[in-house]
Amino acid sequence: MAIKLSDSKSFKLEPIRKNRWVFQFSAIPGNDEKQSEALAFVCKTCNAPEISFNPTTANRMSEKFKYAGLPEWNQISCTFYDYIRNSTGGAGELSAGDILYNWSCMIYNPLTGQMGYKTQYATSATLAQLDPAGNVVRAWNIFGIFPTKVNFGNGLSATDGEICEIEATFDYDLAIKITDAKTATESA
C-alpha cells in the first residue's frame, strides 16, 4: 500500500530534540542538597543510558548457538560549564569543579588515603528529555551512579577565551526507563 502525502501525519509530529533535556542527581555526596540543582543547571552535554548483552556461545559439533549474556550498561559522559562560585550570602553555590571534587573525595580522600563505602559515594539520578513546553517526554532513573573520572579543566590556554568545562565519566548499576508521557501541548 502506497503512502499518500495528503494522509500523512508527519506535519503533526514533533521530534525529540537533542538540546531539550536535564540531568539531575537526587543528592550529590560530599555536598549539601542545593548543589544537586546547581550541577544540573550547568550540565552541557550528556549521553543517554545504553544496554548491551554480551553474547555467550555454545558450540555443538559444527554449529554455534548464541545466547544473550550478562547485561552491561554504558558509562555516562558529561561536560559541565565551570562558573566561578557565588560566595555572596554565606556558603553560596559551588562551581561544578568544586561540587565534583567534593564528590570524588567521598570515593577517595587524597589527604588521608581513605576509600569510601559505596553507600557513601553512590547516588541516583534522572535524565529527562523534554518537549518544547518543558514537559517530560522520556526519562531514565539511574541507580548506583558515581564518578569514575573527573577532568578539572582540559585544554587551558592563554589564548582562548571560552568558558572552562569540567568533564566527568560516571558508572552506574542500572537504568530504568520511565513510561513516556503525553504532553498537554501536542498538536491535534
C-alpha positions in Angstrom: 0.0 0.0 0.0 1.4 3.4 -1.0 1.6 6.3 1.4 -0.5 9.3 0.3 1.1 12.6 1.2 -2.3 14.1 1.7 -2.9 11.5 4.5 0.5 12.0 6.1 0.6 12.8 9.7 4.2 13.9 9.5 3.2 17.6 9.8 1.8 16.9 13.2 4.9 15.1 14.5 7.3 17.0 16.9 10.7 15.3 17.1 12.5 15.0 20.4 15.4 17.5 20.2 18.9 16.9 21.4 19.0 20.2 23.3 15.9 19.7 25.4 17.0 17.7 28.5 18.0 17.9 32.1 20.3 15.6 34.1 19.9 15.8 37.8 21.3 13.8 40.8 18.9 13.1 43.7 21.8 14.1 46.0 25.5 14.7 45.5 27.7 13.0 48.1 30.0 15.4 49.9 27.8 18.4 49.1 24.7 20.0 50.5 21.3 19.4 48.8 21.3 22.8 46.9 24.3 21.6 44.8 22.3 19.0 43.0 20.2 21.6 41.3 23.3 23.8 40.7 25.1 20.9 38.9 22.1 20.1 36.8 21.9 23.8 35.7 25.5 23.8 34.3 25.4 20.4 32.6 26.3 21.0 28.9 26.5 17.5 27.3 25.4 14.0 28.4 24.8 10.7 26.8 21.8 8.5 27.5 21.9 5.0 29.0 22.7 2.2 26.7 22.5 -1.5 27.4 24.3 -4.4 25.7 24.1 -8.1 26.2 27.5 -9.7 25.9 26.6 -12.9 23.9 27.5 -16.3 25.2 28.2 -19.0 22.6 27.5 -22.7 22.9 29.4 -25.0 20.5 27.9 -28.3 19.4 29.5 -30.3 16.6 29.9 -28.0 13.6 27.4 -25.3 14.9 27.4 -22.4 17.2 24.4 -21.2 19.2 24.4 -17.7 20.6 22.5 -16.6 23.8 22.2 -13.3 25.4 24.8 -12.9 28.1 25.0 -10.7 31.1 23.6 -7.2 30.6 26.1 -4.3 30.7 25.4 -0.6 30.9 27.5 2.0 29.2 29.3 4.8 31.0 27.7 8.2 31.0 30.0 11.0 29.9 29.1 14.6 30.8 30.6 18.0 30.5 29.7 20.9 32.8 30.3 24.6 32.4 32.6 25.7 35.3 31.4 29.1 36.6 33.1 31.0 39.4 31.4 30.1 42.6 28.9 32.5 44.1 30.3 33.4 47.5 27.8 36.2 48.4 25.4 35.3 51.2 27.5 32.8 53.2 28.2 29.4 51.8 26.7 30.1 48.4 26.7 27.8 45.4 29.8 26.0 44.4 31.3 25.7 40.9 30.9 22.4 39.0 34.6 21.7 39.7 34.1 22.2 43.4 31.0 20.0 43.5 32.6 17.2 41.6 35.9 17.4 43.7 33.9 17.2 46.9 32.1 14.1 45.5 35.3 12.5 44.4 36.7 13.0 47.9 33.9 10.7 49.2 35.3 8.0 46.9 39.0 8.7 47.7 40.3 11.3 50.2 43.7 12.4 49.0 44.5 13.8 52.4 44.0 10.6 54.3 44.2 7.9 51.6 40.8 6.7 52.9 38.4 5.0 50.4 34.7 5.4 50.9 31.9 2.8 51.1 29.6 2.7 48.0 26.7 3.7 50.2 28.6 6.9 50.9 29.6 7.9 47.3 26.9 6.4 45.1 23.5 8.1 44.5 20.7 8.1 42.0 20.0 10.4 39.1 17.3 11.2 36.5 17.9 12.0 32.8 14.8 13.6 31.4 14.1 14.6 27.8 11.6 17.4 27.3 9.1 18.7 24.8 9.0 22.4 23.6 6.9 23.4 26.6 9.3 21.8 29.1 7.2 18.7 29.9 9.0 15.4 30.3 8.5 13.0 27.3 11.2 10.4 28.2 13.0 9.9 31.4 15.6 7.4 32.8 16.0 6.7 36.5 19.7 5.8 37.1 20.7 3.9 40.2 24.1 3.5 41.9 25.8 6.3 39.9 29.2 7.7 40.9 32.1 9.4 39.0 34.9 7.2 37.8 36.9 10.0 36.1 36.8 13.8 36.6 38.9 16.2 34.4 39.1 19.6 36.1 39.7 21.8 33.1 41.0 20.2 30.0 42.6 22.5 27.4 43.6 25.5 29.5 45.1 28.1 27.2 46.4 31.7 27.5 44.9 32.5 24.0 41.4 31.0 24.4 38.6 33.0 26.0 36.0 30.2 26.0 34.2 29.0 29.2 36.1 26.3 31.1 34.4 22.9 31.2 34.7 20.0 33.6 34.5 16.5 32.1 33.2 13.6 34.1 32.6 10.0 33.4 30.0 8.1 35.5 29.4 4.4 36.1 26.1 3.1 37.4 24.4 -0.2 38.3 21.3 0.0 36.1 18.8 2.4 34.5 15.0 2.1 34.3 13.1 3.9 31.6 10.0 5.7 32.9 6.9 5.4 30.7 6.7 8.2 28.1 4.0 10.7 29.0 1.7 12.5 26.5 2.1 16.2 26.8 -0.8 18.7 27.1 0.7 20.7 24.2 0.6 18.1 21.5 -0.9 19.3 18.2 -4.3 18.0 17.2 
